[in-house]
Amino acid sequence: MPLENPDSAKASLVARAKEALLGVETGATVIARYAKTAPAGPGVYRMIDASGEVLYVGKARHLKKRVQSYARGQGHNNRIARMVADTASMEFVTTATEIEALLLEANLIKRLKPRFNVVLRDDKSFPYILIARDHRVPQILKHRGARSRKGDYFGPFASAGAVGRTINTLQRAFLLRSCSDSYYESRLRPCLLFQIKRCSAPCTGEISVEDYGHLVDEALRFLRGESDEVKLRLHRLMEEASLKQDYERAASFRDRLTALSHIQSRQGINPASVKEADVFAAHQEAGQTCIQVFFFRTGNNWGNRAYFPRADKSLPVEEVLESFIAQFYDDKSPPRLVLLSHDIPGRRLLSEALSLRAGRKIEVGKPARGERRELVEHALINAREALARRLADSSSQAAIFAKLADLVDLDDAPERVEVYDNSHISGTNPVGAMIVAGPEGFIKSQYRKFNMKSEDLAPGDDYAMMREMLTRRFSKLAKSKGEVEGWTAPDLVLIDGGPGQLAAAHGVLDELGLGDIKVAAVAKGPDRNAGRERIHIKGKEPILLEPRDPVLYCLQKLRDEAHRFAIGAHRAKRKKAITASPLDEVPGIGPSRKRALLKHFGSAKAVSRAGIADLESVAGISAQMAKTIYDHFHG
């Protein structure tokens, strides 16, 4: 009789334990039932556990065969065995082609973030340079998000800093305006940017609209890769001005040429044979993967960024890279060339899918020789170095967390630390903030802000704000007995404050039956000096750490991050309050009606005093809406 596979035995044990705990059947037998009714064509499947959480999203050319392979329960590695053991139900979506299945799979993975998939983290949109053309005098600015504004977009750039530096230099080279349209229309004399030779001041007629258009055309040509032609023309104009002894004009052309050279010198590698490409290089070590992405546009290097996708340690680097690229381009336009450090299994399918999405041919491949291979090798070196830095940081962070555990009397190093702070100005617009950190750094996806709602809150009462914030955070956790919406209970709670804040925090947790959660308060030193902070823990004397202690530095970093997040939330709330209008509270009043009312009456106060007949005379305001507005302001 053959011996049972230890991995299969373990998976079966996990499945039976879940059945007993939840009363729901899981495992290969459940999948076998779904296999009988699974569609026969291409599509996407979801494997779901007993609590309704999506475990895995996959694509298949033949869904029925793929599901049957899971149902057999043999030949699976540990990862798939765990996944099969936890599966309680499945869902299917059929597609016309395997290409459509690939695109849908990438979209669902990004949205659902299943536990057993490779998940792209830190997927914020890339910044672009936009030369807006919805005004007779085009404006140059940084842009993120949907390309809804009319104009020419150039990018992506790896960081907002790279865009800002490039725009500043382009302003020196082409003297384009960066001000908003409303600021432009209100100018009566040139602003400071004209004085420091960063703008040609079309707002006050220092340059004609036609001549300004020539500057815009030059900037567009430069950004499209015609930099040599633009520089030759400026050089020729400089020489002509010099021959005419118009030295001031010649000096302006010289300064513009210097600015253009400065842009190109900052861009590092500028390949001769690659005009437009994204280069992906992946490196694995110690169970983690780093994917370095370089962006080349118009023959110039527009920066790079390192990613650390969440992936099972058993996945080979080729599979991680393939899944990462599909998710990366889910909401981005790919360039004509995508270069890879590894030959991925679904390269042909990925190329067809990207071509379908972009509406033009996209080449995906691993170069074997020449300049393209050199670009990939350079990206691979950067990936290797970035992962080494991350591993070094995480190991030192783990060591610091171990010391922090000793400091606050925890049995083990904390896996989840929550830090709380609040922000207000004399009690106005109070906002609370929570940040989360773990051994690998800050977990920004789980940051939360709390707008204070209590009507009994006295202005500036920090203790009451802390109590309200912690009550709202932990009351759901107490009801769910340890976990809510994937948020586990923290191992350590840090409070910005002293003994008073610590007592308030313990009062809330004790009342909710969560008194076993460890709490510490970090109080600022005398005269609020950094480095002299005291750590307050219930039942112990205040702890004063040495100024260069790494644990103190860690606590300062956590507190400062919470403070930064709280201040940012407070400023956003205050800005919204400043720009708020009484008309915003009237039911049925949107931006168009609000604009029409303000244009007709001049102010919100005048609208509140107007009679029904006067309100009806405004374009877009019906008799019923006029009565609604009148009743709102007159009770």
Phi, psi and omega per residue, in radians:
M1 nan 2.194 -3.078
P2 -1.206 2.560 3.118
L3 -1.279 2.569 3.137
E4 -1.334 2.408 3.087
N5 -1.065 2.198 -3.117
P6 -1.014 -0.667 -3.128
D7 -1.153 -0.740 3.124
S8 -1.133 -0.701 3.119
A9 -1.078 -0.729 3.132
K10 -1.135 -0.727 -3.141
A11 -1.116 -0.716 3.129
S12 -1.118 -0.689 3.120
L13 -1.089 -0.751 3.111
V14 -1.082 -0.750 -3.117
A15 -1.107 -0.780 -3.133
R16 -1.141 -0.633 3.120
A17 -1.121 -0.720 3.132
K18 -1.164 -0.695 3.107
E19 -1.008 -0.837 -3.104
A20 -1.116 -0.640 -3.085
L21 -1.305 -0.751 -3.009
L22 -1.840 -0.209 -3.108
G23 1.214 0.396 -3.128
V24 -2.146 2.349 3.139
E25 -1.309 2.380 3.112
T26 -2.363 2.923 3.014
G27 1.882 -2.885 -3.011
A28 -1.113 -0.559 -3.142
T29 -1.144 -0.641 3.091
V30 -1.144 -0.790 -3.134
I31 -1.103 -0.636 3.120
A32 -1.073 -0.640 3.104
R33 -1.176 -0.693 3.117
Y34 -1.205 -0.516 -3.133
A35 -1.093 -0.516 -3.112
K36 -1.158 -0.552 -3.088
T37 -1.919 0.100 -3.117
A38 -1.173 2.503 3.116
P39 -1.092 2.701 -3.088
A40 -1.602 -0.252 -3.070
G41 -1.658 -2.937 3.121
P42 -1.266 2.725 3.114
G43 2.938 -2.885 -3.081
V44 -2.194 2.419 3.105
Y45 -2.128 2.654 3.078
R46 -2.163 2.304 3.066
M47 -1.808 2.201 -2.949
I48 -2.165 2.440 -3.126
D49 -1.546 -3.090 -3.045
A50 -1.145 -0.443 -3.140
S51 -1.549 0.004 3.137
G52 1.615 0.026 3.127
E53 -1.393 2.382 3.112
V54 -1.318 2.107 -3.128
L55 -1.483 -0.688 -3.001
Y56 -2.721 2.467 3.017
V57 -2.102 2.220 -3.133
G58 -2.393 2.838 3.075
K59 -2.023 2.800 3.111
A60 -2.732 2.570 3.033
R61 -1.274 -0.551 3.137
H62 -2.373 1.722 -3.008
L63 -1.034 -0.756 -3.073
K64 -1.038 -0.800 -3.138
K65 -1.123 -0.676 -3.133
R66 -1.130 -0.759 -3.128
V67 -1.173 -0.671 3.101
Q68 -1.073 -0.610 3.124
S69 -1.122 -0.608 3.066
Y70 -1.226 -0.646 -3.050
A71 -1.193 -0.413 -3.116
R72 -1.126 -0.560 3.083
G73 1.236 0.310 -3.128
Q74 -2.228 2.635 3.074
G75 1.294 0.237 -3.128
H76 -1.566 2.538 2.996
N77 -1.349 3.098 -3.062
N78 -1.028 -0.734 -3.097
R79 -1.075 -0.857 -3.099
I80 -1.211 -0.626 3.098
A81 -1.062 -0.735 3.099
R82 -1.136 -0.705 -3.124
M83 -1.113 -0.798 3.125
V84 -1.106 -0.760 -3.104
A85 -1.080 -0.550 -3.099
D86 -1.533 -0.190 -3.026
T87 -1.300 2.174 3.108
A88 -1.921 -0.388 3.108
S89 -2.747 2.911 3.137
M90 -2.408 2.672 3.056
E91 -2.290 2.584 -3.080
F92 -2.255 2.510 2.994
V93 -2.288 2.079 3.131
T94 -1.504 2.596 3.099
T95 -2.258 2.857 -3.114
A96 -1.256 -0.607 -3.092
T97 -2.418 2.889 3.079
E98 -1.179 -0.506 3.107
I99 -1.098 -0.802 3.114
E100 -1.100 -0.620 3.102
A101 -1.101 -0.708 3.110
L102 -1.077 -0.779 -3.133
L103 -1.147 -0.724 3.125
L104 -1.164 -0.704 3.120
E105 -1.018 -0.825 -3.134
A106 -1.065 -0.708 -3.137
N107 -1.132 -0.770 -3.117
L108 -1.187 -0.669 3.130
I109 -1.091 -0.760 3.137
K110 -1.117 -0.652 -3.075
R111 -1.385 -0.730 -3.030
L112 -1.616 -0.432 -3.125
K113 0.881 1.045 -3.112
P114 -1.141 2.665 -3.034
R115 -1.138 -0.612 -3.019
F116 -1.714 0.052 3.090
N117 -1.640 2.832 2.895
V118 -1.297 2.170 -3.050
V119 -2.097 2.184 3.097
L120 -1.320 2.109 3.120
R121 -1.839 2.827 3.115
D122 0.996 0.935 -3.059
D123 -1.755 0.841 3.077
K124 -1.281 2.718 -3.065
S125 -1.185 2.651 3.135
F126 -1.487 2.587 3.087
P127 -1.426 2.608 3.100
Y128 -2.208 2.810 2.911
I129 -1.644 2.256 3.131
L130 -2.075 2.230 2.921
I131 -1.803 1.731 -3.014
A132 -1.288 2.397 -3.092
R133 -2.112 0.444 3.087
D134 -1.660 0.316 3.075
H135 -2.446 2.637 -3.099
R136 -1.118 -0.362 3.063
V137 -2.031 1.728 -3.045
P138 -0.994 2.623 -3.089
Q139 -2.077 2.492 3.059
I140 -1.817 2.332 -3.090
L141 -2.776 2.905 3.047
K142 -1.477 2.488 -3.086
H143 -2.411 2.414 2.980
R144 -2.224 2.744 3.015
G145 1.597 -2.761 -3.062
A146 -1.134 2.512 -3.133
R147 -1.562 1.133 -3.077
S148 -1.553 -0.327 -3.098
R149 -1.512 2.429 -3.125
K150 -1.191 2.286 3.126
G151 2.742 -2.987 -3.134
D152 -1.882 2.222 -3.094
Y153 -1.882 2.404 3.130
F154 -2.303 2.195 -3.122
G155 2.792 -2.869 0.094
P156 -1.434 2.713 2.989
F157 -1.779 2.639 -3.053
A158 -1.245 -0.445 -3.091
S159 -2.638 2.778 3.093
A160 -1.142 -0.565 3.112
G161 -1.103 -0.691 3.117
A162 -1.126 -0.683 3.100
V163 -1.143 -0.794 -3.126
G164 -1.056 -0.772 3.130
R165 -1.123 -0.713 -3.124
T166 -1.169 -0.717 3.129
I167 -1.116 -0.745 3.123
N168 -1.028 -0.725 -3.126
T169 -1.270 -0.658 3.088
L170 -1.103 -0.602 3.085
Q171 -1.113 -0.688 3.096
R172 -1.191 -0.555 -3.089
A173 -1.432 -0.653 -3.014
F174 -2.137 -0.051 3.010
L175 1.010 0.711 3.138
L176 -1.521 2.595 -3.137
R177 -1.346 2.545 3.084
S178 -2.088 0.012 -3.086
C179 -1.327 2.790 3.096
S180 -1.231 2.840 -3.115
D181 -1.109 -0.685 -3.125
S182 -1.159 -0.694 3.097
Y183 -1.140 -0.714 3.134
Y184 -1.046 -0.801 -3.071
E185 -1.189 -0.440 -3.055
S186 -1.567 -0.092 -3.054
R187 -1.258 2.375 3.047
L188 -1.949 -0.332 3.066
R189 -2.583 2.765 -3.061
P190 -1.052 2.558 3.136
C191 -1.538 -3.061 -3.068
L192 -1.078 -0.582 -3.110
L193 -1.052 -0.564 3.082
F194 -1.209 -0.672 -3.102
Q195 -1.162 -0.603 -3.124
I196 -1.673 0.256 3.035
K197 1.077 0.810 3.035
R198 -1.995 -0.058 -3.114
C199 -2.673 2.570 -3.135
S200 -1.582 0.028 3.060
A201 0.966 1.027 3.028
P202 -1.218 -0.299 -3.100
C203 -1.082 -0.575 -3.106
T204 -1.973 0.254 3.063
G205 1.373 0.315 3.087
E206 -1.174 -0.384 3.030
I207 -2.433 2.493 -3.133
S208 -1.251 2.744 3.121
V209 -1.064 -0.631 3.137
E210 -1.154 -0.804 3.124
D211 -1.172 -0.600 3.080
Y212 -1.110 -0.642 3.088
G213 -1.055 -0.619 3.085
H214 -1.129 -0.672 3.094
L215 -1.109 -0.717 3.113
V216 -1.085 -0.754 3.134
D217 -1.074 -0.716 3.108
E218 -1.097 -0.739 3.132
A219 -1.106 -0.723 3.124
L220 -1.115 -0.733 3.130
R221 -1.104 -0.710 3.134
F222 -1.115 -0.791 -3.111
L223 -1.215 -0.385 3.119
R224 -1.525 0.022 3.056
G225 1.829 0.032 -3.141
E226 -1.620 0.816 -3.025
S227 -1.192 -0.653 -3.111
D228 -1.112 -0.737 3.134
E229 -1.121 -0.707 3.139
V230 -1.134 -0.728 -3.120
K231 -1.197 -0.657 3.099
L232 -1.099 -0.721 -3.134
R233 -1.136 -0.772 3.121
L234 -1.123 -0.646 3.120
H235 -1.132 -0.707 3.134
R236 -1.149 -0.747 3.122
L237 -1.130 -0.614 3.108
M238 -1.125 -0.747 3.133
E239 -1.160 -0.700 3.123
E240 -1.104 -0.758 3.116
A241 -1.131 -0.628 3.132
S242 -1.165 -0.730 3.122
L243 -1.107 -0.563 3.121
K244 -1.478 0.080 -3.135
Q245 1.071 0.433 3.024
D246 -1.591 1.301 -2.963
Y247 -1.204 -0.532 3.123
E248 -1.146 -0.725 3.116
R249 -1.206 -0.679 3.107
A250 -1.086 -0.679 3.125
A251 -1.138 -0.600 3.126
S252 -1.162 -0.698 3.082
F253 -1.161 -0.653 3.105
R254 -1.065 -0.771 3.141
D255 -1.114 -0.646 3.133
R256 -1.196 -0.688 3.087
L257 -1.105 -0.703 3.116
T258 -1.088 -0.698 3.129
A259 -1.117 -0.725 3.129
L260 -1.125 -0.728 3.107
S261 -1.116 -0.591 3.138
H262 -1.133 -0.699 3.113
I263 -1.046 -0.866 -3.058
Q264 -1.194 -0.570 -3.130
S265 -1.235 -0.467 -3.111
R266 -1.424 -0.207 -3.006
Q267 -1.566 0.067 3.025
G268 1.128 -2.176 -3.092
I269 -1.183 2.149 3.074
N270 -2.200 1.602 -3.033
P271 -1.171 2.594 -3.126
A272 -1.451 -0.592 -3.029
S273 -1.731 -0.109 -3.121
V274 -2.050 1.911 -3.123
K275 -1.579 -0.682 -3.062
E276 -2.497 1.982 -3.107
A277 -2.865 2.696 2.911
D278 -1.991 2.331 -3.110
V279 -1.967 2.153 3.131
F280 -1.982 2.197 3.088
A281 -2.269 2.255 -3.088
A282 -2.048 2.456 3.090
H283 -2.401 2.343 3.135
Q284 -1.982 2.478 3.075
E285 -2.900 2.418 3.076
A286 0.937 0.660 3.081
G287 1.357 0.125 3.108
Q288 -2.116 2.731 3.140
T289 -2.201 2.342 3.012
C290 -2.005 2.285 3.064
I291 -2.060 2.027 -3.135
Q292 -1.696 2.260 -3.116
V293 -2.051 2.176 3.050
F294 -1.919 2.442 -3.124
F295 -1.955 2.145 3.065
F296 -2.072 2.161 3.089
R297 -2.381 2.458 -3.127
T298 0.885 0.599 3.113
G299 1.353 0.111 -3.115
N300 -2.051 2.610 3.077
N301 -1.468 2.025 -3.102
W302 -1.796 0.449 2.992
G303 1.894 3.054 -3.127
N304 -2.559 2.813 -3.131
R305 -2.560 2.471 3.116
A306 -1.730 2.371 3.090
Y307 -2.090 2.616 3.103
F308 -2.265 1.396 -3.079
P309 -1.132 2.627 3.061
R310 -1.409 2.133 -3.094
A311 -2.643 2.628 3.080
D312 -1.121 2.493 -3.082
K313 -1.110 -0.398 -3.087
S314 -1.412 -0.229 -3.083
L315 -1.281 2.318 3.069
P316 -1.221 2.762 -3.045
V317 -1.072 -0.562 -3.133
E318 -1.119 -0.722 3.139
E319 -1.192 -0.685 3.110
V320 -1.100 -0.784 -3.118
L321 -1.113 -0.750 -3.123
E322 -1.092 -0.832 -3.137
S323 -1.153 -0.656 3.137
F324 -1.072 -0.816 -3.081
I325 -1.131 -0.704 3.122
A326 -1.053 -0.724 3.113
Q327 -1.283 -0.621 -3.101
F328 -1.032 -0.720 -3.093
Y329 -1.647 0.223 3.130
D330 -1.072 -0.616 -3.127
D331 -2.236 0.394 -3.141
K332 -2.262 2.628 3.093
S333 -1.495 2.149 -3.118
P334 -1.365 2.678 3.019
P335 -1.333 3.115 -3.105
R336 -1.266 -0.320 -3.092
L337 -2.328 2.260 3.065
V338 -2.133 2.020 -3.097
L339 -1.803 2.390 -3.056
L340 -2.142 2.667 3.088
S341 -1.479 -0.317 -3.130
H342 -2.318 2.598 3.113
D343 -1.476 1.793 -3.039
I344 -1.404 2.655 -3.069
P345 -1.064 -0.699 -3.064
G346 -1.759 0.666 -3.069
R347 -1.064 -0.788 -3.111
R348 -1.111 -0.787 -3.137
L349 -1.114 -0.711 3.125
L350 -1.108 -0.720 3.114
S351 -1.071 -0.753 3.137
E352 -1.165 -0.680 -3.142
A353 -1.148 -0.781 3.118
L354 -1.143 -0.657 3.108
S355 -1.118 -0.719 3.111
L356 -1.096 -0.770 -3.124
R357 -1.170 -0.710 -3.060
A358 -1.439 -0.361 -3.096
G359 1.355 0.324 3.089
R360 -2.707 2.880 -3.075
K361 -1.236 2.250 3.088
I362 -2.040 2.154 3.126
E363 -1.652 2.224 3.115
V364 -2.126 2.202 -3.116
G365 -2.950 2.902 3.075
K366 -1.840 1.923 -3.086
P367 -1.212 2.534 -3.100
A368 -1.806 -0.342 -3.079
R369 -2.751 3.017 3.018
G370 1.338 -2.844 -3.045
E371 -1.139 -0.595 3.125
R372 -1.078 -0.738 3.118
R373 -1.127 -0.654 3.115
E374 -1.089 -0.682 3.107
L375 -1.093 -0.763 3.138
V376 -1.128 -0.733 3.141
E377 -1.134 -0.655 3.083
H378 -1.110 -0.743 3.106
A379 -1.137 -0.627 -3.138
L380 -1.159 -0.669 3.081
I381 -1.085 -0.746 3.128
N382 -1.128 -0.668 3.111
A383 -1.125 -0.748 -3.136
R384 -1.086 -0.769 -3.120
E385 -1.209 -0.684 3.139
A386 -1.122 -0.715 3.123
L387 -1.183 -0.649 3.104
A388 -1.091 -0.735 3.110
R389 -1.112 -0.726 -3.115
R390 -1.139 -0.756 3.134
L391 -1.114 -0.686 3.104
A392 -1.136 -0.742 3.136
D393 -1.132 -0.750 -3.096
S394 -1.179 -0.628 3.119
S395 -1.195 -0.704 3.105
S396 -1.209 -0.631 3.105
Q397 -1.123 -0.720 3.119
A398 -1.101 -0.683 3.127
A399 -1.145 -0.702 3.127
I400 -1.161 -0.716 3.114
F401 -1.117 -0.581 3.081
A402 -1.127 -0.714 3.094
K403 -1.194 -0.632 3.092
L404 -1.100 -0.663 3.099
A405 -1.061 -0.736 3.101
D406 -1.102 -0.673 -3.087
L407 -1.121 -0.733 -3.046
V408 -1.783 0.215 3.074
D409 1.133 0.765 3.003
L410 -1.656 2.562 -3.133
D411 -1.201 -0.665 -3.117
D412 -2.278 2.874 3.082
A413 -1.078 2.366 -3.076
P414 -1.175 2.392 3.066
E415 -1.592 -0.453 -3.119
R416 -2.443 2.097 3.103
V417 -2.057 2.224 3.086
E418 -1.923 2.306 -3.095
V419 -2.093 2.310 -3.060
Y420 -2.080 2.471 3.090
D421 -2.674 2.843 3.058
N422 -2.368 2.850 -3.089
S423 -2.528 2.446 3.074
H424 -2.893 2.938 3.019
I425 -2.137 1.889 -3.091
S426 0.911 0.617 3.080
G427 1.533 -0.117 -3.106
T428 -1.500 2.586 3.124
N429 0.827 0.924 -3.093
P430 -1.224 2.367 3.137
V431 -2.398 2.365 3.011
G432 -1.797 2.709 -3.102
A433 -2.440 2.496 3.049
M434 -2.216 2.252 3.005
I435 -2.038 2.750 -3.085
V436 -2.210 2.406 3.113
A437 -2.376 2.651 3.095
G438 -2.398 -3.024 -3.128
P439 -1.037 -0.426 -3.119
E440 -1.695 0.076 3.107
G441 2.100 -2.832 -3.096
F442 -1.290 2.466 3.096
I443 -1.877 1.441 -2.954
K444 -1.199 -0.399 3.133
S445 -1.174 -0.270 -3.125
Q446 -1.934 0.243 2.988
Y447 -1.134 2.555 3.082
R448 -2.471 2.561 3.026
K449 -2.019 2.660 -3.080
F450 -2.211 1.938 2.999
N451 -1.364 2.132 -3.070
M452 -1.142 2.210 -3.035
K453 -1.934 -0.276 -3.041
S454 -1.125 2.262 3.121
E455 -1.338 -0.322 -3.119
D456 -1.571 0.042 -3.080
L457 -1.227 2.051 3.102
A458 -1.318 2.447 -3.132
P459 -0.971 2.185 3.089
G460 1.437 0.145 3.141
D461 -1.412 1.590 -3.091
D462 -1.113 -0.606 -3.135
Y463 -1.143 -0.781 3.141
A464 -1.132 -0.666 3.098
M465 -1.105 -0.732 3.128
M466 -1.128 -0.716 3.137
R467 -1.119 -0.756 3.141
E468 -1.115 -0.756 -3.113
M469 -1.092 -0.838 -3.105
L470 -1.213 -0.596 3.098
T471 -1.103 -0.780 -3.129
R472 -1.185 -0.611 -3.135
R473 -1.257 -0.770 -2.946
F474 -1.702 -0.212 -3.131
S475 -1.150 -0.716 3.092
K476 -1.151 -0.665 3.141
L477 -1.123 -0.674 3.139
A478 -1.159 -0.701 -3.133
K479 -1.190 -0.618 -3.097
S480 -1.517 0.001 3.092
K481 1.033 0.872 2.947
G482 2.048 -0.355 -3.106
E483 -2.654 2.384 3.084
V484 -2.487 2.236 3.096
E485 0.895 0.665 3.113
G486 1.413 -0.004 3.127
W487 -1.637 1.974 3.091
T488 -1.449 2.869 3.097
A489 -1.166 2.488 -3.137
P490 -1.275 2.648 3.028
D491 -1.393 -0.466 -3.104
L492 -2.607 2.367 3.049
V493 -1.963 2.193 3.091
L494 -1.898 2.326 -3.132
I495 -2.042 2.374 3.052
D496 -1.440 1.841 -3.115
G497 2.755 -2.915 -3.091
G498 -2.012 -2.618 -3.086
P499 -1.041 -0.600 -3.140
G500 -1.110 -0.858 3.105
Q501 -1.110 -0.651 3.123
L502 -1.102 -0.748 3.125
A503 -1.125 -0.704 3.125
A504 -1.096 -0.727 -3.138
A505 -1.140 -0.785 3.130
H506 -1.121 -0.615 3.123
G507 -1.070 -0.761 3.136
V508 -1.149 -0.839 -3.084
L509 -1.154 -0.679 3.110
D510 -1.127 -0.712 -3.139
E511 -1.108 -0.574 -3.120
L512 -1.558 0.004 -3.137
G513 1.357 0.426 -3.141
L514 -2.058 0.604 -3.071
G515 -1.176 -0.202 -3.141
D516 -1.419 -0.138 3.085
I517 -1.286 2.253 -3.095
K518 -1.284 2.334 -3.135
V519 -2.233 2.400 3.035
A520 -2.386 2.550 3.109
A521 -1.996 2.345 3.138
V522 -1.888 1.878 -3.102
A523 -1.675 2.471 3.102
K524 -1.187 2.652 -3.109
G525 -1.322 3.135 3.075
P526 -0.962 2.383 -3.092
D527 1.012 0.413 3.080
R528 1.028 0.569 -3.117
N529 -1.351 2.257 3.026
A530 -1.218 2.405 -3.114
G531 1.807 -0.227 3.118
R532 -2.046 0.434 -3.138
E533 -1.150 2.593 3.057
R534 -1.988 2.398 3.138
I535 -1.792 2.133 -3.109
H536 -1.839 2.217 3.106
I537 -2.278 2.435 -3.087
K538 -1.021 2.266 3.090
G539 1.453 0.102 3.140
K540 -2.289 2.736 3.043
E541 -1.218 2.627 3.106
P542 -0.975 2.448 -3.087
I543 -1.799 2.260 3.085
L544 -2.016 1.981 -3.112
L545 -1.538 2.768 3.071
E546 -1.132 2.534 -3.064
P547 -0.974 -0.545 -3.087
R548 -1.780 0.239 3.135
D549 -1.182 2.246 -3.133
P550 -1.071 -0.507 3.094
V551 -1.168 -0.691 3.095
L552 -1.106 -0.750 3.108
Y553 -1.065 -0.708 3.119
C554 -1.086 -0.791 3.132
L555 -1.115 -0.693 3.104
Q556 -1.093 -0.740 -3.134
K557 -1.100 -0.761 3.113
L558 -1.120 -0.797 -3.132
R559 -1.123 -0.735 -3.123
D560 -1.140 -0.643 3.109
E561 -1.151 -0.730 3.086
A562 -1.108 -0.710 3.133
H563 -1.127 -0.753 3.116
R564 -1.066 -0.779 -3.121
F565 -1.160 -0.702 3.132
A566 -1.136 -0.763 3.137
I567 -1.122 -0.713 3.114
G568 -1.073 -0.748 3.115
A569 -1.140 -0.691 3.127
H570 -1.136 -0.759 3.140
R571 -1.105 -0.693 3.117
A572 -1.108 -0.714 3.134
K573 -1.182 -0.709 3.141
R574 -1.151 -0.699 3.115
K575 -1.104 -0.704 3.128
K576 -1.142 -0.671 -3.141
A577 -1.171 -0.651 -3.122
I578 -1.138 -0.708 -3.077
T579 -1.544 0.002 -3.123
A580 -1.207 2.643 3.135
S581 -2.230 2.560 3.069
P582 -0.994 -0.441 -3.135
L583 -1.196 -0.406 -3.129
D584 -1.117 -0.387 -3.083
E585 -1.566 -0.115 -3.118
V586 -1.402 2.191 3.137
P587 -1.081 2.333 3.077
G588 1.536 -0.026 3.129
I589 -1.674 1.917 3.077
G590 -1.783 -3.008 -3.097
P591 -1.015 -0.694 -3.078
S592 -1.175 -0.855 3.135
R593 -1.152 -0.671 3.105
K594 -1.053 -0.778 3.125
R595 -1.098 -0.731 -3.135
A596 -1.138 -0.735 3.135
L597 -1.127 -0.778 -3.135
L598 -1.163 -0.632 3.114
K599 -1.156 -0.651 -3.098
H600 -1.337 -0.783 -3.037
F601 -1.731 -0.342 3.085
G602 1.666 -0.492 3.141
S603 -2.777 2.817 3.108
A604 -1.168 -0.560 3.134
K605 -1.129 -0.691 3.118
A606 -1.171 -0.605 3.093
V607 -1.118 -0.725 -3.107
S608 -1.140 -0.406 -3.117
R609 -1.637 -0.180 -3.031
A610 -1.266 2.621 3.066
G611 -1.461 2.990 -3.102
I612 -1.086 -0.740 -3.119
A613 -1.092 -0.721 3.121
D614 -1.136 -0.679 3.138
L615 -1.151 -0.658 3.140
E616 -1.139 -0.387 -3.098
S617 -1.354 -0.145 3.141
V618 -1.426 2.367 3.138
A619 -1.050 2.257 3.102
G620 1.580 -0.042 3.137
I621 -1.866 1.934 3.132
S622 -1.387 3.026 3.127
A623 -1.093 -0.721 3.133
Q624 -1.141 -0.735 3.133
M625 -1.181 -0.646 3.101
A626 -1.062 -0.728 3.112
K627 -1.160 -0.668 3.112
T628 -1.070 -0.775 3.139
I629 -1.137 -0.770 -3.118
Y630 -1.108 -0.771 -3.132
D631 -1.131 -0.622 -3.139
H632 -1.062 -0.715 -3.076
F633 -1.576 -0.255 -3.088
H634 -2.070 0.246 3.038
G635 1.251 nan nan
